[in-house]
Amino acid sequence: MKRLLAIAAALLCMAAAGDPGDQLRNPVQEAHARQLFREIRCIVCQSESIDESDADLAHDVRQLVRQDVAAGETDAQIKAELVRRYGEFILLQPRFSLANAVLWVTPFIIAVAGIAVIAFASAGFRRKARESAKGADELSPAEAARVRTLIEE
């Protein structure tokens, strides 16, 4: 019974998510458009897809996607047009590119470089501490002569 209620609630939420007047008449095209909605970020909300968002801009983007799906454009063409208009940020899963790779890899490079700097600096400090400790163990000629005179007395 609980499972049936959960399914009914999910269906009602999905049905309420969009205005029925906005939906495409072809159910296959509408399902295709809805799948694309889940892959496109709402520029206003930024943490939601346009499928989840109630923002006016999300509604406008949904209409653009529906028009393109109805016109028979491919997913790649639709996404390319949205990226051209709004930038790569509109895709919830950005495409692989050199710029994106640099954005992902740079923090790791900075962290490794920082660790290397700390390691080299601490190694230098340890070396200097060892050298100064060696120098502290050795007596100057004047100190050695003074120790000899004290021992002889």
C-alpha positions in Angstrom: 0.0 0.0 0.0 2.8 2.4 0.9 4.6 1.6 -2.4 1.4 2.4 -4.3 1.0 5.7 -2.5 4.6 6.6 -3.2 4.2 5.9 -6.9 1.0 7.9 -7.0 2.6 10.8 -5.3 5.6 10.7 -7.6 3.3 10.7 -10.7 1.3 13.6 -9.3 4.5 15.6 -8.7 5.7 14.9 -12.2 2.4 15.9 -13.6 2.4 19.1 -11.6 6.0 20.0 -12.7 5.0 21.4 -16.0 2.1 23.2 -17.6 0.1 20.6 -19.6 -0.5 23.3 -22.3 3.2 23.6 -22.8 3.8 19.8 -23.4 4.3 18.4 -26.9 1.4 16.4 -28.4 3.7 13.5 -29.4 4.4 11.6 -26.1 7.7 10.2 -27.5 8.9 13.7 -28.3 7.7 15.0 -24.9 9.6 12.2 -23.1 12.7 13.0 -25.1 12.4 16.7 -24.2 11.9 15.8 -20.5 15.1 13.7 -20.6 16.9 16.7 -22.0 15.4 18.9 -19.3 17.2 16.8 -16.7 20.6 17.5 -18.4 20.2 21.3 -18.6 21.0 23.6 -15.6 18.6 26.4 -14.6 20.7 29.5 -14.9 18.7 31.2 -12.2 18.7 28.4 -9.6 22.1 27.0 -10.6 21.7 23.9 -8.5 18.6 22.5 -10.3 17.9 21.3 -13.7 15.3 23.1 -15.8 13.0 20.1 -15.2 13.0 20.9 -11.4 13.0 24.6 -11.6 9.9 27.0 -11.5 11.9 30.0 -12.7 10.6 31.9 -15.7 14.0 31.5 -17.5 13.8 27.7 -17.0 10.3 27.8 -18.5 11.6 29.7 -21.5 14.5 27.2 -22.0 12.0 24.3 -21.7 10.0 25.9 -24.5 13.1 26.3 -26.6 14.0 22.6 -26.1 10.5 21.5 -26.9 10.5 23.6 -30.1 13.9 22.1 -31.1 12.7 18.5 -30.3 9.5 19.1 -32.3 11.7 20.4 -35.2 13.6 17.1 -35.2 17.0 18.4 -34.0 19.4 16.0 -32.3 20.5 16.3 -28.7 23.9 17.5 -29.8 22.4 20.3 -31.9 20.0 21.4 -29.1 22.8 21.4 -26.5 25.2 23.2 -28.9 22.6 26.0 -29.4 22.1 26.3 -25.6 25.8 26.5 -25.0 26.2 29.1 -27.7 23.4 31.2 -26.1 24.2 30.7 -22.4 27.7 29.2 -22.1 28.9 25.8 -21.1 27.6 26.4 -17.5 24.1 25.5 -18.7 25.0 21.8 -19.1 24.8 19.9 -15.8 27.5 17.6 -17.1 29.9 19.7 -19.1 31.7 18.3 -22.1 35.3 17.3 -21.8 37.5 20.1 -23.1 41.0 21.5 -22.4 39.5 24.4 -20.5 37.5 22.1 -18.3 40.4 19.8 -17.7 42.5 22.8 -16.6 39.8 23.8 -14.2 39.6 20.3 -12.7 43.4 19.6 -12.6 44.7 23.0 -11.4 43.7 22.6 -7.7 45.5 19.2 -7.6 48.6 20.8 -9.2 48.6 23.6 -6.7 48.2 21.2 -3.8 51.1 19.0 -5.0 53.3 22.1 -5.5 52.5 23.3 -2.0 53.4 19.9 -0.5 56.6 19.9 -2.5 57.5 23.4 -1.3 56.8 22.4 2.3 58.8 19.2 2.0 61.8 21.0 0.5 61.7 23.8 3.0 61.5 21.4 6.0 64.4 19.4 4.5 66.5 22.5 4.3 65.6 23.5 7.9 66.6 20.0 9.1 69.9 20.1 7.2 70.7 23.5 8.7 69.8 22.3 12.2 72.1 19.3 11.8 75.0 21.5 10.5 74.6 23.9 13.4 74.5 21.0 15.9 77.8 19.7 14.4 79.3 23.1 14.8 78.2 23.3 18.4 80.0 20.0 19.3 83.3 21.3 17.9 85.5 23.6 20.1 87.4 26.6 18.7 91.2 26.4 19.1 91.0 28.9 22.0 88.3 26.9 23.8 90.3 23.7 23.3 93.4 25.3 24.8 91.4 26.5 27.8 90.0 23.0 28.3 93.5 21.5 28.2 94.8 24.0 30.8 91.8 23.2 33.1 92.4 19.4 32.8 96.1 19.8 33.5 95.5 21.8 36.7 
